[in-house]
Structures are given as C-alpha cells and as structure tokens.
Amino acid sequence: MKTYTLITGASRGFGKALALEYAKKQTNLVLVALPNSGLLLLSNFLKDNFKIDVLAFEIDLSSKENCIQLYSEIKREGASVKYLINNAGMLSNGLFENMDEDYFLNQINVNVSTPTLLIKLFIDDFKANAPSGILNVSSMASFFHLPKKQVYGGTKAYLLSFSKSLRKELKPYNISVSIVCPGGMNTTTNLCLQNRTLSGISRSSILNPEEAAKITVDQFTKGKEVIIPGKMNKVFMFLNSILPTGIKNRLTSNAI
Ligand SMILES: NC(=O)c1ccc[n+]([C@@H]2O[C@H](COP(=O)([O-])OP(=O)(O)OC[C@H]3O[C@@H](n4cnc5c(N)ncnc54)[C@H](OP(=O)(O)O)[C@@H]3O)[C@@H](O)[C@H]2O)c1
C-alpha cells in the first residue's frame, strides 16, 4: 500500500508551506482544507511539478462525523498514513468578554478535538508504517499566558501537554511525536499587517511560513520533541526560563 503524509489546513499559510517542503522531498501527500479553499489547484500544481501522488479533501474538520468521513475516504483510496501533521487551526486575538461563543467553541473543536481524534483514527496506520510520526502544530502562545489569546493559548497548551505524554506512550511502537511552537508568522493578510506594526526584537522574530516550514520539517525528521523555529524565538524561550514571574507578568500584560 502507498504511504502518505497527511497535512490538515494545507490550502495556505504554514500548512501550504509544509506541503511544499514535503513535495520537494518527493513525499506522497494527503491534503485537507475547507471547501473552496484553492486546495485542488495546489494539489494539481504539486502533482505536475513534483511527480508525486496527492489526494485532496475539502472538508470541514470541526466535527467528529467529518473526521471519520475523511478517514473512510482515505481508506477508500487505498492510502496509508505514515506521517500526520495536525496544522489546521483557528487563530484569535481579542478580549474574552467580546468573543463570540460559537467562534471559540468551534476553535476548541478544530484546535483540540480534531487533532486528538485524527491521531486516534490513524493509529493503526502509524503502527503498520513505523518508523512513522505525528507533528502537532502548537504555538509560542502555549508558553506565555497572553491577554487576548486566552482560548487560543489554552488550546495550544493542550496540544503541547498532550503531545509530550503521547510521545512517551508511542515510542515503543517507533512512532515519533513532535510539537512545533512557531512564533509570529506572516501567513494571513491580517497577521502580515499586524506584524508590520511591530518594532525591535518582536519584529525580528517574525518568520515567513516557508522559513518556519523548512526548519520544522528538518527537525521533525530528526525526531526532535519540541521545535521552536527561529533564533529570536529561542531567545524568548530562554528569557522565559530565567526571568522572575512578576517581571514576565508585567511584560505580557502590556500586550493588552
Ligand atoms: N500564523 C502565525 O503567526 C502562527 C503562529 C503560531 C502558530 N500558528 C499555528 O499554525 C497553524 C497554521 O496557521 P496559519 O497562520 O497558517 O493559518 P491560516 O493561514 O489561517 O490557515 C489555516 C488553515 O487551516 C484550515 N482550516 C481552518 N479551519 C478548518 C476546518 N474547520 N476544517 C479544515 N481545515 C480548516 C484553513 O483552510 P481554508 O484555507 O479552507 O480556510 C487553512 O488551510 C495553526 O494551527 C496556527 O495556530 C500560526
């Protein structure tokens, strides 16, 4: 059976950059994004230019039924998943009291329930194709408790903790679990505009998704547990480990 790398949220941003990186490595791909996302165009481009097999599914992964449907359709195609990259995610930036509850309930589904369920659905594929692997896309927001990113940061902290535990459980099966925690990236138009307003070290920490994807794929291939793309982000992590809590709280509260 042919083996594939499954990437969710592959139509744009970081997911698209990861798909390109894997295509360059001549890896067969299963790509997923929401309907009418341009995913089919990307899929044809990758097939034509890299001579790899690409399966594309436009499906809303926010429900359990749709995740199960995706699994069934992949099996119907006779594909077996060796690597899973849980990248699809919903971002947010705003005061909790102003957030729409339907938005954050959906966000919790897409950022937490969906990656968890997809890993469960494909666990036999990972075992059959070992050495195999799972990469969960978290965020630097999982380490810093930022105002305006309460629900988002909480979902990403879940992924970090879940992945670290799962890594220990799946190691005996030769299934490697990694987590990537990117800092700011120029992905959506909104983020590109926001990032341009930054200055100093914050601005220099911003990466293009292509740069972050190259570092991520390289370190995931080496089996690294927690991947932090970018030198400045590593500096932030170092400062986080040495600064007293009171100072960190004052600095992060400024984000309000
Ligand atoms: N950008 C950053 O600064 C940053 C920083 C740290 C971590 N991250 C994480 O990196 C990941 C990618 O971020 P990004 O900035 O590249 O995001 P993005 O440009 O908004 O892309 C999100 C991707 O997820 C897909 N998606 C969203 N909801 C979905 C659903 N219900 N079902 C199926 N697919 C869905 C989108 O499909 P459509 O194109 O069809 O909408 C799109 O392909 C996320 O997990 C994010 O939390 C991003």
The ligand as a MOL file (V3000), in Angstrom:
LIG
                    3D

  0  0  0     0  0            999 V3000
M  V30 BEGIN CTAB
M  V30 COUNTS 48 52 0 0 0
M  V30 BEGIN ATOM
M  V30 1 N 0.4120 32.4920 11.7880 0
M  V30 2 C 1.0280 32.5360 12.9640 0
M  V30 3 O 1.5730 33.5840 13.3690 0
M  V30 4 C 1.0480 31.3000 13.8240 0
M  V30 5 C 1.8520 31.3130 14.9650 0
M  V30 6 C 1.9090 30.1790 15.7640 0
M  V30 7 C 1.1730 29.0700 15.4280 0
M  V30 8 N 0.3780 29.0750 14.3250 0 CHG=1
M  V30 9 C -0.4100 27.8590 14.0120 0
M  V30 10 O -0.0650 27.3900 12.7170 0
M  V30 11 C -1.2010 26.7690 12.1330 0
M  V30 12 C -1.4410 27.3860 10.7610 0
M  V30 13 O -1.6120 28.7790 10.9350 0
M  V30 14 P -1.7440 29.7740 9.6930 0
M  V30 15 O -1.3960 31.1160 10.1860 0
M  V30 16 O -1.0570 29.2000 8.5210 0 CHG=-1
M  V30 17 O -3.3230 29.7180 9.4910 0
M  V30 18 P -4.2300 30.1010 8.2200 0
M  V30 19 O -3.4410 30.8280 7.1900 0
M  V30 20 O -5.4500 30.7170 8.7920 0
M  V30 21 O -4.5800 28.6540 7.6460 0
M  V30 22 C -5.3610 27.7790 8.4120 0
M  V30 23 C -5.5650 26.5290 7.6120 0
M  V30 24 O -6.4430 25.6660 8.3660 0
M  V30 25 C -7.5660 25.3500 7.5730 0
M  V30 26 N -8.7440 25.1950 8.3960 0
M  V30 27 C -9.2310 26.0810 9.3140 0
M  V30 28 N -10.3570 25.5950 9.8680 0
M  V30 29 C -10.5800 24.3800 9.2720 0
M  V30 30 C -11.5890 23.3900 9.4050 0
M  V30 31 N -12.6130 23.5560 10.2390 0
M  V30 32 N -11.5110 22.2830 8.6560 0
M  V30 33 C -10.4980 22.1150 7.7670 0
M  V30 34 N -9.4890 22.9930 7.6070 0
M  V30 35 C -9.5410 24.1230 8.3550 0
M  V30 36 C -7.7160 26.5230 6.6050 0
M  V30 37 O -8.4710 26.1180 5.4650 0
M  V30 38 P -9.1180 27.2610 4.4890 0
M  V30 39 O -7.9950 27.8220 3.6670 0
M  V30 40 O -10.0570 26.4910 3.6800 0
M  V30 41 O -9.7540 28.2890 5.3860 0
M  V30 42 C -6.2570 26.7900 6.2810 0
M  V30 43 O -5.7870 25.8330 5.3470 0
M  V30 44 C -2.3630 26.9590 13.0890 0
M  V30 45 O -2.5330 25.8040 13.8630 0
M  V30 46 C -1.9100 28.1260 13.9550 0
M  V30 47 O -2.4830 28.0880 15.2380 0
M  V30 48 C 0.3040 30.1720 13.4950 0
M  V30 END ATOM
M  V30 BEGIN BOND
M  V30 1 1 1 2
M  V30 2 2 2 3
M  V30 3 1 2 4
M  V30 4 1 4 5
M  V30 5 2 4 48
M  V30 6 2 5 6
M  V30 7 1 6 7
M  V30 8 2 7 8
M  V30 9 1 8 9
M  V30 10 1 8 48
M  V30 11 1 9 10
M  V30 12 1 9 46
M  V30 13 1 10 11
M  V30 14 1 11 12
M  V30 15 1 11 44
M  V30 16 1 12 13
M  V30 17 1 13 14
M  V30 18 2 14 15
M  V30 19 1 14 16
M  V30 20 1 14 17
M  V30 21 1 17 18
M  V30 22 2 18 19
M  V30 23 1 18 20
M  V30 24 1 18 21
M  V30 25 1 21 22
M  V30 26 1 22 23
M  V30 27 1 23 24
M  V30 28 1 23 42
M  V30 29 1 24 25
M  V30 30 1 25 26
M  V30 31 1 25 36
M  V30 32 1 26 27
M  V30 33 1 26 35
M  V30 34 2 27 28
M  V30 35 1 28 29
M  V30 36 1 29 30
M  V30 37 2 29 35
M  V30 38 1 30 31
M  V30 39 2 30 32
M  V30 40 1 32 33
M  V30 41 2 33 34
M  V30 42 1 34 35
M  V30 43 1 36 37
M  V30 44 1 36 42
M  V30 45 1 37 38
M  V30 46 2 38 39
M  V30 47 1 38 40
M  V30 48 1 38 41
M  V30 49 1 42 43
M  V30 50 1 44 45
M  V30 51 1 44 46
M  V30 52 1 46 47
M  V30 END BOND
M  V30 END CTAB
M  END
